[in-house]
């Protein structure tokens, strides 16, 4: 089972969170993008752009933060954090 925790932060406080699960037999990258798509749809957000710093953080720590620089439109929060908490 693949699980990814998505958290929305504003002013140092957690304002929304969701754990996305995926048991389908697809690769890790597909599971990550599908999870982000699901959260963005549910929270009515544009999909974030993966900057080089996001890619590096995610490869190293299995977590990253998307701030205003990663979104094409203005966001009503400080950053969106994703963290892989379980992999098959």
C-alpha positions as CSV (number, residue, x, y, z in Angstrom):
1,X,0.0,0.0,0.0
2,X,1.3,3.4,-0.9
3,X,0.2,6.3,1.3
4,X,1.1,10.0,1.0
5,X,0.2,12.7,3.5
6,X,-0.7,16.1,2.1
7,X,-0.8,19.1,4.4
8,X,-1.8,22.7,3.9
9,X,0.0,25.2,6.2
10,X,-0.8,28.9,7.0
11,X,1.0,31.0,9.6
12,X,2.7,28.0,11.1
13,X,-0.6,26.1,11.6
14,X,-1.9,23.0,9.8
15,X,-5.2,24.1,8.2
16,X,-6.0,21.0,6.1
17,X,-4.6,17.5,5.7
18,X,-5.5,14.4,3.8
19,X,-3.9,11.0,3.4
20,X,-4.0,9.6,-0.1
21,X,-3.8,5.8,-0.5
22,X,-3.1,3.9,-3.7
23,X,-2.9,0.1,-4.0
24,X,-2.8,0.0,-7.8
25,X,0.1,-1.8,-9.5
26,X,1.6,1.4,-11.1
27,X,5.0,2.9,-10.5
28,X,5.8,5.3,-7.7
29,X,5.9,8.4,-9.8
30,X,2.4,7.7,-11.1
31,X,1.1,7.2,-7.5
32,X,2.6,10.5,-6.4
33,X,1.1,12.5,-9.3
34,X,-2.3,10.8,-8.9
35,X,-2.2,11.6,-5.2
36,X,-1.4,15.3,-5.9
37,X,-4.2,15.4,-8.6
38,X,-6.7,14.0,-6.1
39,X,-5.9,16.5,-3.4
40,X,-5.8,19.4,-5.8
41,X,-9.2,18.4,-7.2
42,X,-10.7,18.0,-3.7
43,X,-9.2,21.3,-2.4
44,X,-9.9,23.2,-5.6
45,X,-6.2,24.0,-6.2
46,X,-4.2,24.3,-9.4
47,X,-1.5,21.6,-9.7
48,X,1.8,22.8,-8.4
49,X,4.9,23.0,-10.6
50,X,7.8,20.9,-9.6
51,X,10.9,23.2,-9.3
52,X,14.4,21.8,-9.1
53,X,14.5,22.3,-5.3
54,X,11.2,20.3,-5.0
55,X,12.6,17.4,-7.0
56,X,15.8,17.4,-5.0
57,X,14.0,17.5,-1.6
58,X,11.6,14.7,-2.7
59,X,14.4,12.5,-4.0
60,X,16.3,12.9,-0.8
61,X,13.6,12.9,1.9
62,X,10.4,11.7,0.2
63,X,8.8,15.0,1.1
64,X,8.7,18.5,-0.3
65,X,6.9,21.8,0.1
66,X,5.2,23.7,-2.7
67,X,5.1,27.5,-1.9
68,X,3.6,30.4,-4.0
69,X,6.5,30.0,-6.5
70,X,5.2,26.6,-7.5
71,X,1.6,27.8,-8.3
72,X,0.5,29.8,-11.3
73,X,-2.3,31.5,-9.3
74,X,-2.3,33.1,-5.9
75,X,-2.8,30.6,-3.0
76,X,-4.6,31.3,0.3
77,X,-2.0,29.5,2.4
78,X,1.8,29.5,2.9
79,X,2.7,26.1,1.4
80,X,1.4,22.7,0.5
81,X,3.6,19.8,1.9
82,X,3.5,16.3,0.6
83,X,5.2,13.4,2.4
84,X,5.3,9.7,1.5
85,X,4.6,7.8,4.7
86,X,4.3,4.2,3.3
87,X,5.4,2.4,0.2
88,X,4.8,-1.1,-1.0
